[in-house]
């Protein structure tokens, strides 16, 4: 018995030693995991089948479609399958790269591409998208990405499908469901080159402007810095105001053509003012500056009354004004006397002179230290043949603006009386006060007395 016990003890020790020498292994072992740690397999096909089946049951009643989509969001994972959802609602099924529908997938005719090609139908579909995105706010970004993708796929769609998508997009832009930044997709080189972008833009802007107006459209474009990029809808060799205007005017979008022309003019004006200020700061001769400005006027069709406003602003921005009111008037007269030949070159029309008077009034009102300098500036310009009698009298009578009106009219009272009493020079019924030379007809006697 003692021998047997000893034998059993040896067996146990040997077994324990063998256990210690064994290396751990994962082979063949199973680990239990918590359910929430398991990732659900991405399966858009099953999601698509559920959506298409539901749409088939609703039919073309878009109210019923909206209710079905609203209810399904509580059961189906819209967040995970947003792209699939929007593909179905627009194209009737999941889209392959390039914009084609896969042959082996389920399809539905309850979608934008299978609907009638008219604005009223697209407005109704827009309401479906609006309700869906209002109900499930997290779909907003996914829908924006979807539209950007669809715009890149335009070549893969038929002309009718593109027209429907364009009208729908215009309505959605108008009601704020989409941001105008999605239009960046239209600047794709291939779409632009083949004329797809421009043709799509025609339908889009027509529906957008129909829902709102050109001012609202312009405001949306400005928010995303696209107000100056519309000409990029055409290839580089056709990116001109003339081509854009002709194309969109013939397509029935005259207001868009005029907007782009105005934007181009505004850009040209800003560039003109920038260059003008640089030329003045360099001290370029007036004859060179005048030649440059006149060339820009002709090239960009900028009228003289607009140019005189630009010249005035540029002249007034080239100096740092004294902060003391009693000194600034003297400084202004000295400065403006120097630049009067430049200003005189662009007041060859009565309207230009009146524009300059209004600019002077607004400037003196907006810069409080100039309040008492208004009359002195006007008299200086009269003597320097920048301004003439008729525009000054018209400004005094009824063409002034409200800014500082009582102060400036009082300042001008004696000078205006002097003008009325002075000898009037008329040729063919027109005033020619700028022909009066300094010192003639009593001008140098005391016209600027206050």
Long-range contacts (C-beta under 8 A, 24 or more apart in sequence): 40-80, 42-80, 44-81, 44-83, 44-84, 44-94, 45-94, 45-105, 47-76, 47-77, 47-80, 47-81, 47-84, 47-85, 48-84, 48-88, 48-93, 48-94, 48-105, 48-106, 49-106, 50-76, 51-76, 51-84, 51-85, 51-88, 52-88, 52-93, 52-106, 52-107, 52-108, 55-88, 55-108, 55-110, 55-111, 56-108, 56-110, 58-110, 59-110, 60-109, 60-110, 60-115, 62-124, 62-125, 62-127, 62-128, 65-110, 65-128, 66-127, 66-128, 66-131, 66-132, 69-128, 69-131, 69-132, 70-131, 70-132, 70-135, 73-132, 73-135, 73-136, 78-136, 78-138, 78-139, 79-138, 79-139, 79-142, 82-139, 82-142, 82-143, 82-146, 83-142, 83-145, 83-146, 83-149, 85-139, 86-142, 86-143, 86-146, 87-146, 89-128, 89-129, 90-146, 90-150, 90-165, 91-161, 95-153, 98-153, 98-155, 98-156, 99-150, 99-153, 99-154, 99-155, 99-156, 99-157, 100-156, 112-164, 112-165, 112-168, 113-157, 113-161, 113-164, 113-165, 115-164, 117-160, 117-163, 117-164, 119-167, 119-171, 119-207, 119-210, 121-164, 122-164, 122-167, 122-168, 122-171, 122-207, 123-171, 125-168, 126-168, 126-171, 126-172, 126-175, 126-177, 129-172, 129-177, 130-172, 130-175, 130-177, 133-177, 143-177, 143-178, 144-178, 144-179, 144-182, 147-172, 147-178, 147-182, 147-185, 148-182, 148-184, 148-185, 149-185, 151-182, 151-183, 151-185, 151-186, 151-188, 151-191, 151-200, 152-185, 152-188, 152-191, 154-191, 154-196, 154-197, 154-200, 155-190, 155-191, 155-194, 155-196, 162-196, 162-199, 162-200, 162-203, 163-203, 165-200, 166-200, 166-201, 166-202, 166-203, 166-204, 166-207, 167-203, 167-204, 167-206, 167-207, 168-207, 169-204, 169-207, 170-203, 170-204, 170-205, 170-206, 170-207, 170-208, 170-209, 170-210, 170-211, 171-207, 171-208, 171-211, 173-204, 173-208, 173-220, 174-207, 174-208, 174-211, 174-212, 174-216, 175-211, 179-224, 180-220, 180-221, 180-223, 180-224, 180-226, 181-224, 181-226, 183-226, 184-226, 186-233, 187-229, 187-232, 187-233, 192-232, 192-233, 192-234, 192-235, 193-235, 197-233, 198-233, 198-234, 198-247, 201-230, 201-233, 202-248, 202-251, 202-253, 205-248, 205-253, 205-256, 206-251, 206-252, 206-253, 209-253, 209-255, 209-256, 214-255, 214-256, 214-259, 217-256, 217-259, 218-259, 227-263, 228-263, 228-267, 230-256, 230-260, 230-263, 231-260, 264-300, 265-300, 265-301, 265-302, 268-296, 268-299, 268-300, 268-302, 269-300, 269-302, 269-306, 269-310, 272-296, 272-300, 272-302, 272-307, 272-310, 273-310, 273-313, 273-314, 276-310, 276-311, 276-314, 277-314, 277-317, 277-318, 280-314, 280-315, 280-318, 281-318, 286-341, 286-342, 286-345, 289-342, 290-342, 290-345, 293-345, 293-346, 304-346, 304-347, 304-348, 304-349, 304-351, 304-352, 305-349, 305-351, 305-352, 305-354, 305-355, 306-355, 307-346, 307-352, 308-343, 308-346, 308-347, 308-352, 308-355, 308-356, 308-359, 309-355, 309-356, 309-359, 311-342, 311-343, 311-346, 312-343, 312-356, 312-359, 312-360, 312-363, 313-359, 315-339, 315-342, 315-343, 316-363, 321-367, 321-369, 322-369, 323-369, 324-369, 325-368, 325-369, 325-371, 325-372, 328-369, 328-370, 328-373, 329-370, 329-372, 329-373, 329-376, 332-370, 332-373, 332-376, 332-377, 333-373, 333-376, 333-377, 333-380, 336-377, 336-380, 336-381, 337-380, 337-384, 340-380, 340-381, 340-384, 340-385, 340-386, 341-384, 343-381, 343-386, 344-384, 344-385, 344-386, 347-386, 347-387, 350-388, 350-390, 350-391, 353-386, 353-387, 353-388, 353-391, 353-392, 354-391, 354-394, 354-395, 354-399, 356-381, 356-386, 356-387, 357-387, 357-391, 357-392, 357-395, 357-399, 357-400, 358-395, 358-399, 358-400, 358-401, 361-395, 361-400, 361-401, 361-403, 361-404, 361-408, 362-401, 362-403, 364-404, 364-408, 365-403, 365-404, 365-408, 366-403, 371-404, 371-407, 372-411, 374-404, 374-407, 374-408, 374-411, 374-412, 375-408, 375-411, 375-412, 375-415, 375-448, 375-450, 376-448, 378-412, 378-415, 379-415, 379-447, 379-448, 380-448, 382-433, 382-443, 382-447, 383-438, 383-443, 383-444, 383-447, 385-434, 385-436, 386-434, 387-433, 387-434, 388-431, 388-432, 388-433, 388-434, 389-419, 389-422, 389-424, 389-431, 389-433, 390-430, 390-431, 390-433, 392-416, 392-419, 392-433, 393-419, 393-420, 411-450, 414-449, 414-450, 415-447, 415-448, 418-442, 418-446, 418-447, 419-447
